[in-house]
Amino acid sequence: MQLHKRDVVTKAATILDDYGIADLTMRRLARELDVTPGALYWHFANKQELLGAVADHMLAPACAEIAATDWPQRIDVVCVRLRDALLSHTDGAELVSASFAAGQSDAVDHILGLLADAAGEAGVDAEHRMPAARTVLHYVLGATADEQSRLQWDSAGALPERQSALSGDVSATFAFGLRLLIDGLAAQRTVAADALS
């Protein structure tokens, strides 16, 4: 049976969901696919490239076309979709963060482009659009990594009661943080206007 790239990515995503990122190794993936580890390197030069492909697979829903809306709504939709995609997989935020750091995810690049375009519409100058987009992306990745860590600790019964009480409505807390960032981007139009006067 011929091994296809999509089959490798699908099996890697299954291992991620079943066992977590620590157990997503090339050796284990090869064993699960009943191939030699060398067969995987035909499709992926290294583990970072594989993780990037898994991240792209995971983030496909977050990259879907967005109906024409104003820039704050687009940022909100992109970030909520991103969070949902990350939460739909075990260690999703950790895997995407690693792929982002290694520059291996086309989906993350696409999401950054959407956020940078929205930042431009908000009034952020060209030099700062990508840093603004990265700031929003870092917020989503960080907040979601924290949420996933708490879920794992809680499911193991190891989360202290005071930490459980602090979590509250996680979605509302996430939305509040996102609103702070969107409001900050909106303020850039005023900053730019003040600089010109």
Salt bridges, closest charged atoms under 4 A:
ASP17 OD1 - HIS89 ND1 3.01
GLU32 OE2 - ARG28 NE 3.89
GLU121 OE2 - ARG74 NH2 2.44
ASP125 OD1 - HIS128 ND1 2.77
ASP146 OD2 - ARG150 NE 3.05
GLU147 OE2 - ARG83 NH2 3.02
ASP183 OD1 - ARG179 NH1 3.68
